[in-house]
Amino acid sequence: MEKTDKHRIDRREFLKRLGAGVTAVSATTVAGCSFRDAGIGGSAQGEVPTDKMTYRTDPKTKEQISLLGYGCMRWPMMPSPDGTGDVIDQEAVNRLVDYALAHGVNYFDTAPPYCRGLSEKATGTALKRHPRNSYYLATKMSNHRLAGQGLSPEELFDASVKMYRRSFEDLQTDYFDYYLLHIVGIGSGMPFLMERFFDNGLLDFLLKEREAGRIRHLGFSYHGDVKVFDYLLSRHDEFKWDFVQIQLNYVDYRHASGMNFNAEYLYAELEKRDIPAIVMEPLLGGRLTTLTNYLNGRLKQRRPEESVASWAFRFAGSFPKVLTVLSGMTYMEHLQDNIRTFSPIDPCTEEELALLEDTAQTMLKYPSVPCTACQYCMPCPYGLDIPAIFAHYNKCINEGNVPVSSQDENYRKARRAFLVGYDRSVPKLRQADHCIGCDQCVHHCPQSINIPAQMQRINFFVEQLKQETL
């Protein structure tokens, strides 16, 4: 399954390790927090290997897929020359892609909506400079914003096929190595799935495209209603899914929030059918790189030379049926740190799995918003910067700057840090008080966050801080 066979553990042994010893790891009250702006929780320094990447074998083609996959949802941006907004920094993307390929990363995952519709073209431009057989390309049928708009089945089919063909043009390729039904399970669940792929014949079209070789592997990415996941797997004998993409990290493994389902169940169902899993959100939208000082300290004490983020990646990569673990690496230091982690991967020990489970349970005691900054809720029709608002709120929780009452010992310091930081990170016209509760963002959120309710909650908290009525 994997080149570094000496590191392999089967699932029975993995679950045995995960369950063992959890109670032996004491949970201590969290005090004092810090936020890591670098996004990798204190990156490790040292050599970045070029020839030690861990690979997993695709069961269908026997091709070697890098266990670290490049998620192309967060390419670096820069102001557009005409001043009309932001565009992707193509030169930076080229450098990142070149470096990734030179250090063994060969799986690249994008989609039509990523980077506000710019990712596929930027990804295609960067990869076109390399031989087509030197990388594996994944993209998606992202017709979730076309559905539910009153289109007839025929109109939705035509618009979806147009999106599919546009992906070929933007990515400058004549075949996709991996193609996904994107973000199934959101919205109304089964009715939304039927509208997008079944009632209009779109899935039949994609199956024929696989037969023709323009799609080499067909699968789906799951968020939301588990009935959709179960239904699609129940028809595996008919559709023969080549892979499935799931959200897996040491928090969502047993403590998934919202409508997301525990990855322990999702992974087990895939394993029973011998379907490879591709992992998304191994860092839970970056939340697993910005732990409190206490939690960071426990991890750093065990592995002082490695980043906090590496623990989450090692957790996800420890599952033997995982084909690749996606990471949206915006900066070179993120890419380098992750390459170190996977070159080769060192699976979690029994004690480390127990520590991560205890870390997850400790994190659940603090009411952060489970936003992964995926940007699916954007653009807001009323101009709110929804991900930035949630990021600031979560950051302040991690730093201990969300006081419960004015009687808290550090109330004055925390109040100032929250309010000043809020104005610095989110322009006033894009803050939570401008949310009118239109609900247009809600059905796009793969974490099933009630965004207007969270906006109201955060705005109420901000007003309490401003008026000092907490």
For each residue, the residues with C-beta under 8 A, 3 or more apart:
1: 5 8 56 57 320
2: 5 7 8 54 55 56 57 67 320
3: 54 55 64 344
4: 7 8 54 344 345
5: 1 2 8
6:
7: 2 4 54 344 345 346 347
8: 1 2 4 5 320 347
9: 13 14 17 318 320 347
10: 13 14 320
11: 14 15 267 268 271 319 320 321
12: 15 16
13: 9 10 16 17
14: 9 10 11 17 18 318 319 320 353
15: 11 12 18 19 264
16: 12 13 19 20 350
17: 9 13 14 20 348 349 350 353 354
18: 14 15 22 253 353 354 357
19: 15 16 22
20: 16 17 350 353 354
21: 24 25 350 351 354
22: 18 19 25 354 357 358
23:
24: 21 354
25: 21 22 354 355 357 358
26: 358
27: 358 361 362
28: 294
29: 294
30: 33 292 294 295 362 365 366 400
31: 293 294 400
32: 292 293 294 400
33: 30 292 293 397 398 399 400 401
34: 292 293 296 398 399
35: 290 395 398 399
36: 39 40 41 42 289 290 308
37:
38: 41 42 43 331 333 334
39: 36 286 289 309 330 331 334
40: 36 43 289 307 308 309 333 334 337 338
41: 36 38 288 289 290 291 296 307 308 309
42: 36 38 296 300 307 308
43: 38 40 307 309 333 334 336 337
44: 305 306 307 310 337 340
45:
46: 305 340
47: 340
48: 103 336 339 340 343
49: 52 53 103 104 339 340 343
50: 102 103 104
51: 104
52: 49 104 343 344
53: 49 66 67 68 103 104 105 339 342 343 344
54: 2 3 4 7 66 67 68 317 342 343 344 345
55: 2 3 64 65 66 67 104
56: 1 2 64 65 67 276 322 323 324
57: 1 2 62 63 64 65
58: 61 62 63 64 65 217 276 323
59: 62 274 276
60: 217 242
61: 58 216 217
62: 57 58 59
63: 57 58 136
64: 3 55 56 57 58 106
65: 55 56 57 58 69 106 107 136 323 324
66: 53 54 55 69 104 105 106 107 324 342
67: 2 53 54 55 56 317 322 323 324 325 342 345
68: 53 54 104 105 107 313 324 325 327 338 339 341 342
69: 65 66 105 107 108 109 278 324 325 326 327
70: 96 97 100 105 107 108 109 326 327 329
71: 74 109 280 326 327 328 329
72: 75 108 109 110 114 115 119 122 123 328
73: 110 111 114 115 119 328 374 375
74: 71 115 328 329 330 373
75: 72 88 89 92 93 96 114 115 118 119 122 123 330
76: 88 89 92 93 96 330 331
77: 86 87 88 89 115
78: 86 87 88 89 92
79: 83 85 86 87
80: 83 84 85 86 87
81:
82:
83: 79 80
84: 80
85: 79 80
86: 77 78 79 80
87: 77 78 79 80 118
88: 75 76 77 78 93 115 118 119 122
89: 75 76 77 78 92 93
90: 93 94 122 125 126
91: 94 95
92: 75 76 78 89 95 96
93: 75 76 88 89 90 96 97 122 123 125 126
94: 90 91 97 98 125 126 129
95: 91 92 98 99 332
96: 70 75 76 92 93 99 100 126 329 332 335
97: 70 93 94 100 101 108 123 126 127 130
98: 94 95 101 102 126 129 130
99: 95 96 102 103 332 335 336
100: 70 96 97 103 105 329 335 339
101: 97 98 104 105 106 130 134 135
102: 50 98 99
103: 48 49 50 53 99 100 339 343
104: 49 50 51 52 53 55 66 68 101 339 343
105: 53 66 68 69 70 100 101 335 339
106: 64 65 66 101 134 135 136
107: 65 66 68 69 70 135 136 138 178 324 326
108: 69 70 72 97 123 127 135 136 137 138
109: 69 70 71 72 138 139 178 278 326
110: 72 73 114 119 120 123 137 138 139 140 171
111: 73 114 119 120 139 140 142 180 182
112: 117 120 139 140 142 163 166 167
113: 116 117 142 145 376
114: 72 73 75 110 111 117 118 119 120
115: 72 73 74 75 77 88 118 119 122
116: 113 375 378 379
117: 112 113 114
118: 75 87 88 114 115 121 122
119: 72 73 75 88 110 111 114 115 122 123
120: 110 111 112 114 123 124 139 167 170 171
121: 118 124 125 170 171
122: 72 75 88 90 93 115 118 119 125 126
123: 72 75 93 97 108 110 119 120 126 127 137 171
124: 120 121 127 128 170 171 172 173
125: 90 93 94 121 122 128 129 172
126: 90 93 94 96 97 98 122 123 129
127: 97 108 123 124 130 135 137 171 172
128: 124 125 172
129: 94 98 125 126
130: 97 98 101 127 134 135
131: 134
132: 135 173
133:
134: 101 106 130 131
135: 101 106 107 108 127 130 132
136: 63 65 106 107 108 177 178
137: 108 110 123 127 171 173 176 177 178
138: 107 108 109 110 176 177 178 179 180 278
139: 109 110 111 112 120 167 171 176 178 179 180
140: 110 111 112 179 180 181 182 183 221
141: 160 163 164 179 180 181 182 197 202 206
142: 111 112 113 145 163 182 183
143: 146 147 156 159 160 163 182 196 202
144: 147 182 183 186 187 192 196 444
145: 113 142 149 444
146: 143 149 151 156 159 160 163
147: 143 144 151 156 187 192 195 196
148: 187 192 195 443
149: 145 146
150:
151: 146 147 155 156 159
152: 155 156
153: 156 157 195 199 200 201
154: 157 158 200
155: 151 152 158 159
156: 143 146 147 151 152 153 159 160 195 196 200 202
157: 153 154 160 161 200 201 202 205
158: 154 155 161 162
159: 143 146 151 155 156 162 163
160: 141 143 146 156 157 163 164 196 200 202
161: 157 158 164 165 202 205
162: 158 159 165 166
163: 112 141 142 143 146 159 160 166 167
164: 141 160 161 167 168 206 209
165: 161 162 168 169
166: 112 162 163 169 170
167: 112 120 139 163 164 170 171 176
168: 164 165 171 173 174 176 214
169: 165 166 172
170: 120 121 124 166 167
171: 110 120 121 123 124 127 137 139 167 168 176
172: 124 125 127 128 169
173: 124 132 137 168 176
174: 168 214
175: 213 214 215 216
176: 137 138 139 167 168 171 173 179 214 215 216
177: 136 137 138 216 217
178: 107 109 136 137 138 139 216 217 219 242 243 278
179: 138 139 140 141 176 206 209 210 215 217 218 219
180: 111 138 139 140 141 218 219 220 221 245
181: 140 141 184 196 197 203 206 219 220 221
182: 111 140 141 142 143 144 220 221
183: 140 142 144 186 221 222 223 224 376 446
184: 181 193 196 197 220 221 222 223 224 228 229 232
185: 189 193 222 223 224 225 226 228 229 259
186: 144 183 189 192 223 224 225 443 444 445 446 448
187: 144 147 148 191 192 224 443
188: 191 192
189: 185 186 192 193 224 225 227 228
190: 193 194 225 227 228 231
191: 187 188 194 195
192: 144 147 148 186 187 188 189 195 196
193: 184 185 189 190 196 197 198 228 231 232
194: 190 191 197 198 199
195: 147 148 153 156 191 192 198 199 200
196: 143 144 147 156 160 181 184 192 193 200 202
197: 141 181 184 193 194 200 202 203
198: 193 194 195 201 202 203
199: 153 194 195
200: 153 154 156 157 160 195 196 197
201: 153 157 198 204 205
202: 141 143 156 157 160 161 196 197 198 205 206
203: 181 197 198 206 207 239
204: 201 207 208
205: 157 161 201 202 208 209
206: 141 164 179 181 202 203 209 210 215 218
207: 203 204 210 211 218 239
208: 204 205 211 212
209: 164 179 205 206 212 214 215
210: 179 206 207 213 214 215 216 217 218
211: 207 208
212: 208 209 215
213: 175 210 216
214: 168 174 175 176 209 210
215: 175 176 179 206 209 210 212 218
216: 61 175 176 177 178 210 213
217: 58 60 61 177 178 179 210 242 243
218: 179 180 206 207 210 215 239 241 242
219: 178 179 180 181 241 242 243 244 245 275 278
220: 180 181 182 184 232 241 244 245
221: 140 180 181 182 183 184 244 245 246 280
222: 183 184 185 228 229 244 245 246 247 266
223: 183 184 185 186 247 259 260 446 447 448
224: 183 184 185 186 187 189 228 259 260 446 448
225: 185 186 189 190 228 229 259
226: 185 229 230 261 265
227: 189 190 230 231
228: 184 185 189 190 193 222 224 225 231 232
229: 184 185 222 225 226 232 233 261 266 269
230: 226 227 233 234 269
231: 190 193 227 228 234 235
232: 184 193 220 228 229 235 236 239 241
233: 229 230 236 241 244 269 270 273 275
234: 230 231
235: 231 232 238 239
236: 232 233 239 240 241 273 275
237: 240
238: 235
239: 203 207 218 232 235 236
240: 236 237
241: 218 219 220 232 233 236 244 275
242: 60 178 217 218 219 275 276
243: 178 217 219 275 276 277 278 323
244: 219 220 221 222 233 241 266 270 275 276 277 278
245: 180 219 220 221 222 277 278 279 280 326
246: 221 222 263 266 267 270 277 278 279 280
247: 222 223 252 256 260 263 279 280 281 446
248: 252 253 263 266 267 277 279 280 281 282 316 319 322
249: 252 253 263 281 282 283 284 288 312 315 316
250: 253 288 311 312 315 356 357 359 360
251: 255 256 284 287 288 360 363 364
252: 247 248 249 255 256 257 260 262 263 281 284
253: 18 248 249 250 262 263 264 315 360
254: 262 264 357 360
255: 251 252 262 360 361 364
256: 247 251 252 260 261 262 263
257: 252 260 370 447
258: 370 447 448 449
259: 185 223 224 225 447 448
260: 223 224 247 252 256 257 446 447 448
261: 226 229 256 265 266
262: 252 253 254 255 256 265 266
263: 246 247 248 249 252 253 256 266 267
264: 15 253 254 267 268
265: 226 261 262 268 269
266: 222 229 244 246 248 261 262 263 269 270 277
267: 11 246 248 263 264 270 271 277 319 321
268: 11 264 265 271 272
269: 229 230 233 265 266 272 273
270: 233 244 246 266 267 273 275 276 277 321
271: 11 267 268 274 275 277 321
272: 268 269
273: 233 236 269 270
274: 59 271 321
275: 219 233 236 241 242 243 244 270 271 321
276: 56 58 59 242 243 244 270 321 322 323
277: 243 244 245 246 248 266 267 270 271 319 321 322 323
278: 69 109 138 178 219 243 244 245 246 322 323 324 325 326
279: 245 246 247 248 282 316 319 322 324 325 326
280: 71 221 245 246 247 248 326
281: 247 248 249 252 284 285 372
282: 248 249 279 288 312 313 315 316 325 326 327
283: 249 286 287 288 289 309 312 313 327
284: 249 251 252 281 287 288 312 370 372
285: 281 370 371 372 373 374
286: 39 283 289 290 372 373
287: 251 283 284 290 363 368 370 372 394
288: 41 249 250 251 282 283 284 291 308 309 311 312
289: 36 39 40 41 283 286 307 308 309 312
290: 35 36 41 286 287 394 395 398
291: 41 288 295 296 299 308 359 363 398
292: 30 32 33 34 295 296 398 400
293: 31 32 33 34 296 297
294: 28 29 30 31 32 297 298
295: 30 291 292 298 299 359 362 363
296: 34 41 42 291 292 293 299 300 308
297: 293 294 300 301
298: 294 295 301 302 355 359
299: 291 295 296 302 303 308 311 355 359
300: 42 296 297 303 304 308
301: 297 298 304
302: 298 299 352 355
303: 299 300 306 310 311
304: 300 301
305: 44 46
306: 44 303 310 311 340 341
307: 40 41 42 43 44 289 310 337 341
308: 36 40 41 42 288 289 291 296 299 300 311 312
309: 39 40 41 43 283 288 289 312 313 337 338 341
310: 44 303 306 307 313 314 337 338 340 341
311: 250 288 299 303 306 308 314 315 348 352 356
312: 249 250 282 283 284 288 289 308 309 315 316
313: 68 282 283 309 310 316 317 325 327 338 341 342 345
314: 310 311 317 318 341 345 346 347 348 352
315: 249 250 253 282 311 312 318 348 353 356
316: 248 249 279 282 312 313 319 322 325
317: 54 67 313 314 322 325 341 342 345 347
318: 9 14 314 315 345 347 348
319: 11 14 248 267 277 279 316 322
320: 1 2 8 9 10 11 14
321: 11 267 270 271 274 275 276 277
322: 56 67 248 276 277 278 279 316 317 319 325
323: 56 58 65 67 243 276 277 278
324: 56 65 66 67 68 69 107 278 279
325: 67 68 69 278 279 282 313 316 317 322 342
326: 69 70 71 107 109 245 278 279 280 282
327: 68 69 70 71 282 283 313 334 338
328: 71 72 73 74
329: 70 71 74 96 100 334 335 338
330: 39 74 75 76 334
331: 38 39 76 334 335
332: 95 96 99 335 336
333: 38 40 43 336 337
334: 38 39 40 43 327 329 330 331 337 338
335: 96 99 100 105 329 331 332 338 339
336: 43 48 99 332 333 339 340
337: 40 43 44 307 309 310 333 334 340 341
338: 40 68 309 310 313 327 329 334 335 341 342
339: 48 49 53 68 100 103 104 105 335 336 342 343
340: 44 46 47 48 49 306 310 336 337 343
341: 68 306 307 309 310 313 314 317 337 338 345
342: 53 54 66 67 68 313 317 325 338 339 345
343: 48 49 52 53 54 103 104 339 340
344: 3 4 7 52 53 54
345: 4 7 54 67 313 314 317 318 341 342
346: 7 314
347: 7 8 9 314 317 318
348: 17 311 314 315 318 352 353 356
349: 17 352 353
350: 16 17 20 21 353 354
351: 21 354 355
352: 302 311 314 348 349 355 356
353: 14 17 18 20 315 348 349 350 356 357
354: 17 18 20 21 22 24 25 350 351 357 358
355: 25 298 299 302 351 352 358 359
356: 250 311 315 348 352 353 359 360
357: 18 22 25 250 254 353 354 360 361
358: 22 25 26 27 354 355 361 362
359: 250 291 295 298 299 355 356 362 363
360: 250 251 253 254 255 356 357 363 364
361: 27 255 357 358 364 365
362: 27 30 295 358 359 365
363: 251 287 291 295 359 360 366 368
364: 251 255 360 361
365: 30 361 362
366: 30 363 397
367: 397
368: 287 363 393 394 397 398
369: 390 393 394 449 454
370: 257 258 284 285 287 447 449
371: 285 386 387 390 391 394 447 449
372: 281 284 285 286 287 446 447
373: 74 285 286 387 390 391
374: 73 285 387 446
375: 73 116 378 387
376: 113 183 444 445 446
377: 380 386 387 441 444 445 451
378: 116 375 385 386 387 441
379: 116 383
380: 377 383 384 385 386 440 441
381: 438 440
382: 434 435 436 438
383: 379 380 429 430 434
384: 380 389 430 431 432 434 435 455
385: 378 380 388 389 426 427 430
386: 371 377 378 380 389 390 441 451 455
387: 371 373 374 375 377 378 390 391
388: 385 391 392 425 426 430
389: 384 385 386 392 393 426 430 431 432 455 458
390: 369 371 373 386 387 393 394 454
391: 371 373 387 388 394 395 425
392: 388 389 395 396 421 422 425 426
393: 368 369 389 390 396 397 402 458
394: 287 290 368 369 371 390 391 397 398
395: 35 290 391 392 398 399 421
396: 392 393 399 400 401 402 414 417 418 421
397: 33 366 367 368 393 394 400 401 402
398: 33 34 35 290 291 292 368 394 395
399: 33 34 35 395 396 417
400: 30 31 32 33 292 396 397 410 414
401: 33 396 397 413 414 417 418 421
402: 393 396 397 414 418 461
403: 406 408 410 411 414 415 470
404: 408 470
405: 408 411 470
406: 403 411 468 470
407: 411
408: 403 404 405 411 414
409:
410: 400 403 413 414
411: 403 405 406 407 408 414 415 470
412: 415 416
413: 401 410 416 417
414: 396 400 401 402 403 408 410 411 417 418
415: 403 411 412 418 419 465 468
416: 412 413 419 420
417: 396 399 401 413 414 420 421
418: 396 401 402 414 415 421 422 462 465
419: 415 416 422 423 462 465 466
420: 416 417 423 424
421: 392 395 396 401 417 418 424 425
422: 392 418 419 425 426 431 462
423: 419 420 426 428
424: 420 421
425: 388 391 392 421 422
426: 385 388 389 392 422 423 430 431
427: 385 430 431
428: 423 431
429: 383 434
430: 383 384 385 388 389 426 427 434
431: 384 389 422 426 427 428 434 459 462
432: 384 389 435 455 456 458 459 462
433: 459 462 463
434: 382 383 384 429 430 431
435: 382 384 432 451 452 455 456 459
436: 382
437: 452 455 456
438: 381 382 441 452
439: 442 443 452
440: 380 381 444
441: 377 378 380 386 438 444 445 451 452
442: 439 445 449 450 451 452
443: 148 186 187 439
444: 144 145 186 376 377 440 441
445: 186 376 377 441 442 448 449 451
446: 183 186 223 224 247 260 372 374 376
447: 223 257 258 259 260 370 371 372
448: 186 223 224 258 259 260 445
449: 258 369 370 371 442 445 454
450: 442 453 454
451: 377 386 435 441 442 445 454 455
452: 435 437 438 439 441 442 455 456
453: 450 456 457
454: 369 390 449 450 451 457 458
455: 384 386 389 432 435 437 451 452 458 459
456: 432 435 437 452 453 459 460
457: 453 454 460 461
458: 389 393 432 454 455 461 462
459: 431 432 433 435 455 456 462 463
460: 456 457 463 464
461: 402 457 458 464 465 470
462: 418 419 422 431 432 433 458 459 465 466
463: 433 459 460 466 467 469
464: 460 461 467 468 469 470
465: 415 418 419 461 462 468 470
466: 419 462 463
467: 463 464
468: 406 415 464 465
469: 463 464
470: 403 404 405 406 411 461 464 465
